[in-house]
Amino acid sequence: MSLLAASCVKAVAPHAEPEKLAIIDGHGHLNGDMPAEALVALMDRAGVSRMVLMARYYASARDAGSGSDEQALDYSRKYPGRFVPFVAGQRTSLGQRNRSRWLKPDGVAENLLSEAEHKLRSGEYYGLGEFIIRHYDYQAHGQGGGEVDIRWTHP
């Protein structure tokens, strides 16, 4: 649930108050330019008590850059109980979202998997966030990720 969705729930379901029912954002991406204090203020305004937080290792035209796993971990240390840091999987180094890199891992994939395993074994990260192997919303027939099974995409 995003902070926007949490705000909507709070507006239309006032009985779902944070004191009665914890609202947890299970999928939050971290931009490099978002200070922890600003994110906590937004969470408080929306009634969100905890957020699963993963970095975006890419920048888009709409933001000021990517975050990092270490930044997510730092936020969880700074605000204990508010953030659940995940190892992020969406990285520009992976290139196109496709299966081939995972079916026959190259050096980039091997390094990422090794890094993720090391971070998870540290006990400070609690999961993997968006290791996309195939995502039909992002791909069209013949554009990476292998061939699309038309029977499933066009009933």
C-alpha positions as CSV (number, residue, x, y, z in Angstrom):
1,M,0.0,0.0,0.0
2,S,1.4,3.4,-0.9
3,L,1.2,6.5,1.3
4,L,-1.4,7.9,-1.0
5,A,-3.6,4.7,-0.6
6,A,-3.1,4.9,3.2
7,S,-4.3,8.5,3.2
8,C,-7.4,7.4,1.2
9,V,-8.2,4.6,3.6
10,K,-7.9,7.0,6.5
11,A,-10.3,9.4,4.8
12,V,-13.0,6.9,3.9
13,A,-12.6,4.4,6.8
14,P,-12.1,6.6,9.9
15,H,-12.6,3.5,12.1
16,A,-9.2,2.2,10.7
17,E,-7.3,4.4,13.0
18,P,-3.6,3.6,13.5
19,E,-4.3,3.1,17.2
20,K,-6.8,0.4,16.4
21,L,-5.3,-1.1,13.3
22,A,-1.7,-0.7,12.2
23,I,-1.3,0.4,8.6
24,I,1.9,-1.1,7.1
25,D,3.2,0.0,3.7
26,G,4.5,-3.3,2.3
27,H,6.2,-1.8,-0.7
28,G,8.1,1.5,-0.4
29,H,10.9,2.7,-2.8
30,L,13.6,5.0,-1.5
31,N,14.8,7.9,-3.6
32,G,18.3,9.2,-2.7
33,D,16.9,12.7,-2.1
34,M,14.3,11.7,0.5
35,P,15.5,12.4,4.1
36,A,14.4,10.0,6.7
37,E,12.6,12.8,8.7
38,A,10.5,13.8,5.6
39,L,9.5,10.2,5.0
40,V,8.5,9.7,8.6
41,A,6.5,12.9,8.5
42,L,4.6,11.6,5.4
43,M,4.1,8.3,7.1
44,D,2.7,9.9,10.2
45,R,0.4,12.2,8.2
46,A,-1.0,9.1,6.4
47,G,-1.2,7.0,9.5
48,V,1.4,4.5,8.4
49,S,3.2,2.9,11.3
50,R,5.8,0.9,9.4
51,M,7.2,0.6,5.9
52,V,9.0,-2.1,4.0
53,L,11.7,0.0,2.4
54,M,13.9,-0.8,-0.6
55,A,16.1,1.4,-2.7
56,R,15.6,2.2,-6.4
57,Y,19.0,1.8,-8.0
58,Y,18.0,3.9,-11.0
59,A,16.8,7.5,-11.6
60,S,13.9,8.7,-13.5
61,A,13.1,12.1,-14.9
62,R,10.7,12.7,-12.0
63,D,13.1,12.4,-9.1
64,A,16.6,13.4,-7.9
65,G,18.2,10.0,-8.1
66,S,18.4,6.6,-6.7
67,G,18.7,5.4,-3.1
68,S,20.7,2.5,-1.8
69,D,20.3,-0.6,0.4
70,E,22.6,1.1,2.9
71,Q,20.4,4.1,3.0
72,A,17.3,2.0,3.8
73,L,19.3,0.2,6.6
74,D,20.4,3.6,8.0
75,Y,16.8,4.8,8.1
76,S,15.8,1.6,10.0
77,R,18.6,2.2,12.5
78,K,17.6,5.9,12.9
79,Y,13.9,5.1,13.4
80,P,13.7,1.6,15.0
81,G,10.4,-0.1,14.3
82,R,9.4,2.2,11.5
83,F,11.3,0.8,8.6
84,V,11.9,-2.8,7.4
85,P,14.9,-2.7,5.1
86,F,15.0,-5.0,2.0
87,V,17.7,-5.7,-0.5
88,A,16.6,-4.0,-3.7
89,G,16.5,-5.9,-6.9
90,Q,15.7,-3.2,-9.5
91,R,19.1,-2.0,-10.7
92,T,20.1,-0.5,-14.0
93,S,23.1,-2.8,-14.0
94,L,20.7,-5.7,-14.7
95,G,19.6,-4.1,-18.0
96,Q,16.3,-5.3,-19.5
97,R,13.9,-7.2,-17.3
98,N,14.3,-10.7,-18.7
99,R,14.8,-14.3,-17.6
100,S,18.0,-15.0,-19.5
101,R,20.2,-13.3,-17.0
102,W,18.7,-15.5,-14.2
103,L,18.6,-18.7,-16.2
104,K,22.3,-18.4,-17.0
105,P,23.7,-15.9,-14.5
106,D,26.5,-13.7,-15.8
107,G,29.0,-11.8,-13.6
108,V,26.5,-9.0,-12.9
109,A,23.8,-11.3,-11.7
110,E,26.3,-13.5,-9.7
111,N,27.6,-10.4,-8.0
112,L,24.2,-9.1,-7.1
113,L,23.1,-12.5,-5.8
114,S,26.3,-12.8,-3.7
115,E,25.8,-9.2,-2.3
116,A,22.1,-10.0,-1.5
117,E,23.0,-13.2,0.3
118,H,25.7,-11.4,2.3
119,K,23.3,-8.7,3.3
120,L,20.5,-11.1,4.3
121,R,22.9,-13.2,6.4
122,S,23.9,-10.1,8.3
123,G,20.5,-10.2,10.0
124,E,19.8,-6.5,9.3
125,Y,17.9,-6.9,6.0
126,Y,14.6,-8.8,6.1
127,G,13.9,-9.7,2.5
128,L,14.4,-9.2,-1.2
129,G,12.5,-6.4,-3.0
130,E,11.5,-6.7,-6.7
131,F,14.0,-9.1,-8.3
132,I,11.9,-8.9,-11.5
133,I,12.5,-11.9,-13.8
134,R,9.5,-11.2,-16.1
135,H,6.8,-8.5,-15.7
136,Y,4.2,-8.4,-18.5
137,D,3.2,-4.9,-17.7
138,Y,6.6,-3.7,-18.7
139,Q,7.2,-5.9,-21.7
140,A,5.5,-6.4,-25.0
141,H,5.8,-9.4,-27.3
142,G,9.3,-9.9,-28.5
143,Q,10.8,-7.1,-26.3
144,G,13.1,-9.0,-23.9
145,G,12.2,-11.5,-21.3
146,G,11.6,-14.3,-23.7
147,E,8.5,-14.9,-25.7
148,V,5.2,-14.0,-24.2
149,D,2.5,-16.8,-24.1
150,I,-0.3,-15.1,-26.0
151,R,-2.9,-17.4,-24.5
152,W,-2.3,-15.9,-21.1
153,T,-2.1,-12.2,-22.2
154,H,-5.0,-12.2,-24.6
155,P,-7.8,-14.5,-23.4
